[in-house]
């Protein structure tokens, strides 16, 4: 294999390496992806509710103090 040092050769080598790395990836199954997505969505909902609750509490406590 001849070594290409020009831009075209480096770009081609880059895409060959990308393709080789993508073949090594352990892609999740549909079930794993669904479960992981559900975990992320539930976590976001819980954290959003928690932050909203803290905001509501702090807002009601601090508003009379500030005004």
N, C-alpha and C positions, 0 to 999 in steps of 0.2 A: 504494500500500500504506500503510495507516494504521499509525502507530507506537503499539504497545501498550507501556505502561511498567509495567503491573502485573506481578505475579508470574507469572500465566498466560501473558502475552505473552513474558516473558523465558524461561520454560521452553520454550515452543513454539519460540522462536528458537534456543535451545540445541540442541534435537533436530533442527531443520532443518540447523543447521551441522554437527552430528555426522554426519548422513546424507550431507551434501555432502562432508565429509572422507573418510568411508569409501568413497565412490565413487572417490576419488583414489588409494586404497591399491593398491599393486602386490602382489597376493596371490601367494604362491608356488604353483607347480604341485605336484602330488602327489609327483612325483619329487624335486623340490628339497626339499620338506618331509621326505621319507624320508631323503635323503642328509644333510641338516643334523641331523636327529634322531640318525642313526647317529654322526655326528661328535661330538655332545654326549655320547652314551652312552659311546663309546669313550674320550673325554677324561676323563670322570668315573671310569671304571674304572681307567684308568692313574694318575690322580692319587690315587685311593683306595689303590691298591696301593703307590704311592710313599710316601704318608704313613704307611701301616701298616708298611712296611719301616723307615722312619726311626724310628717309634715303637718298634718291636721292638729295633732297634739301640741307641737311646738308653736304653731301659728296661733292657736287659741290661748296658749299660756303667755306668749310674748307680745301679742298684739295689745293687750291692755297696759303692759309695762311700757312699751314704746310710745303709745299714743297717750 
